[in-house]
């Protein structure tokens, strides 16, 4: 086993999961809880982006973001049942991280905007916030499915790996 996900990545990941669930479930119960969990989500996204630029080897975006052509080759290999195993994120997983972080940022920023005098009641802000949340839920479902599929394909528990930080040695 090798150490892949450092403690910063793991704490940010699971904190974001928990806080998103709180924010998603709280609007009907408490606006204050919804707002503050949203602010915390935005702080975590910001921290993860910074860690993606200056963090550990597997945390850096430069380590897992592949070009469109490399990603397309990976998709073809995956469709053919011969996708290589990666120590860190595979090309689709890397782009999923970007999509999740960017969408979460849009949801958080539009949520904050809606609390300001300038944007209170502005329809496009509310629509963007709500649509962003729906897109985020879809991305989360795809992310979970992708992790489950790769766990089965490569015979390793990726959810557990994100918990304890270790994966089987080998891979790209």
Secondary structure by P-SEA (a helix, b strand, c coil): ccccccaaaaaaaaaaaaaaaaaaacccccaaaaaaaaaaaaaaaaaaaaaaaccccccccccccccaaaaaaaaaaaaacbbbbbccccaaaaaaaaaaaaaaaaaaaaaaaaacccccccaaaaaaaaaaaaaaaaaaaaaaaaaaaaaaaacccaaaaaaccccccccc
